[in-house]
């Protein structure tokens, strides 16, 4: 499989939250991370929109994201400015 990422991602395992409304969010695990995007692991894709904010409390990060690819339990996201 050809690598299409612009920047190398670093493997990690951090807790995060997918936030897309004021009502709360969906818990996720951040599997890899770069300054351009991330791979997120979720229990289910149900209800996750294409645009949301990824919050990683440990890193004090709140980053707008756009979903680039999906599998039943993982999302590839690109960070937006």
Phi, psi and omega in degrees: 000132180281139176280123181250359181288146178281327181236144178293135177264149180253129179296140180204171173214090182237151174280141178215180179219135176265114184246126180222003174207167179287347184284347181141205183206186179244128178292147177212168171246134177270114185270325172209160191207140170219181178287348182257341183180189184201164170248126183245140177251131182229161176289324181205149177280348186306124175084000180271118181282174179286339180236132178198179176249126174270126179244124174239101185301319182303320180266001184054046183250133170224098190240122174298140185227158171231131180286129180259322178211161181218146165233177181303330183233005180223152177231138168257125183238150175249133179283142178255152179282000000 
